[in-house]
Amino acid sequence: MVSGKILRDAFISGANTISNNKKKVDELNVFPVPDGDTGTNMSMTLGNAKKELVILPDTAGVDEVAKTMASALLRGARGNSGVITSLLFKGFDKGLKDKKEASTMDIALSLEAGVERAYKAVMKPTEGTILTVARLAAEKAKELAAANDDVASFWDDVCLEAERVLDTTPDLLPTLKKAGVVDAGGKGLCLVMRAMGEVFHGRGIVEDTASGKTSEPVTIETFASVVGEFDDEITFTYCTEYIVKKDEGCEDSLKLRAYLESIGDCVVVVEDDEIIKVHVHTNNPGLAIEKGLEFGSMTLPKVENMRYQHEAKQKENKVTVSSSNKAYTSVAPEKDFGFVAVAAGDGIEAMFMDAGADCIVKGGQTMNPSTEDILAAIMSCPARTVFVLPNNKNIIMAAEQAVKLADRKVCVLQTRTIPQGLSALLAFDPDADFNVNRSAMTKAFERVKTGQITFAARDSEFDGQEINQGEILALDNGKLAFVEKETEKAAYKLTKRLVDGDSEFITIIYGEDISDADAESLRARVEAKFGSKVDISLISGGQPVYYYIISVE
């Protein structure tokens, strides 16, 4: 039987392992565009759960461990891979309900429940992915559990099945076979499962070697200089510092760090043989101090309010929610409809605000916001019904999970690009009801053609074409159209590809790495070709990753 402590430690071991191996998993991504990447998103998702698991007492039952983990995973889920991972492990919450210990059959049923949740959440499940690995491993687990009540050997056999299925993923997905790799999400899942097995065998938690913020360890002597790095960070209100003289036999300071990270940020906790020095930014300094007292007697506590000169009046209830800010205030609804948009870049954010968005979640390609980040924006929106515009295909699933956690009606529109999101927002009619608006907004964004100019993040081979790191990629509605050497040439060529006889508007949004002069050069070139037929707009979006975002309607 598995106790709550063993299950807790197994999950922590899995989180540590994916953190250690996230880069290796990222490199399995077939498409070479810069993105949030599978390993990174899985690591951030599981890391969110780890923060809450490490503070659970050893006496917690498997039901409490599973419930804590499932809640934290759901709120911290990032990207499609992170959301699917969270749903797979959320099955433990259902399978272990009201149980203090878990048998092999309990674990098998939990895996089965997680697979069921994950498949329901994916609109068009693709075989040859993490879903296939999880499903067939769960089926094998149920078969094995009927004949084996030894958790360690049972889990070994489940892992072997998962790894066997992982090896078959290239045969199920041609793109994997062409690239000569296995599915990234499936690989990440297998790594997590193997690390859990280390704990089931009694070999202890796999150490996290990748999460340190500094290259050198923080010591009592370097404490002040490290704390100084956080002087300008004001996500939370109170800068709290203190020194604890340790009681004999007190718990590991890792548990104190984990607790502080659950109520704040900018956490520094270091110790020597006699004391623990603490720094944290939090909205609850009393809780931070109270937790510290559990480790010993306290001296030199200091609490400072960092917001006296930081607070600014919000205009018309419009706010920007940082993707790293987990704290939010639920705003009472004052109007029928509101809008949350995911965007990055000052110019693009301003466009959404001018078009009527109430809240902006900073995020997009390479920085997928979590479910909790999106929920924060929804709850900050003063509306009874909130439309969410993800504006990236890898953010849609995280947004859909936020729907279940909100206290108001939420509709996630399936916008996959910035132009689609803007078109949907501009199609909103304040005099129409919800159903009419949802239909009109959907039709509006589906008419938009989007071109994106970015760069190859890694060497790759895609659709028989060799791609070298740093080359310019042209994406036609999310699909790789061609590769070029010059940015302007790629943008012009892609615009010509998008325009047809029915096109009326071309909007060119240039990013943070494009100068005004270069953007104007492209506009002049496009105008010389199409100026007599269509309206052309040039906008400084300031977005990262994409040199140009081109909208054709």
Buried (B, 14 or more C-beta within 10 A) or exposed (E): EBBBBBBBBBBBBBBBBBBBBBEBBBBBBBBBBBBBBBBBBBBBBBBBBBBBBBBBEEEBBBBBBBBBBBBBBBBBBBBBBBBBBBBBBBBBBBBBEEBBBBBBBBBBBBBBBBBBBBBEBBEEBEEBBBBBBBBBBBBBBBBBBEEBEEBBBBBBBBBBBBBBBBEBBBEBBEBBBBBEBBBBBBBBBBBBBBBBBBBBEEEEBBEBEBEEEEEEEBEBEBBEEBBEEBEEEBBBBBBBBBBBEBEEEBEEBEBBBBBBBBBBBBBBBBBEEEBBBBBBBBBBBEBBBEBBEEBBEBEEBEBEEBEEEEEEEEEEBBBBBBBEBBBBEBBEBEEEBBBBBBBBBEBBBBBBBEBBBBBBBBBBBBBBBBBBBBBBBBBBBBBBBBBBBBBBBBBBBBBBBBBEBBEBBBBBBBBBBBBBBBBBBEBBEEEEEBEEBBEBBBEBBEEBBBBBBBBBBBEBEBEEEEBEEEBBBBBBBEEBBBBBEEBBBBBBBBBEBBBEEEBEEBBBBBBBBBEEEBBEBBBEBBBEBBEEEBEBEBBBBBBBBBBBBBBBB
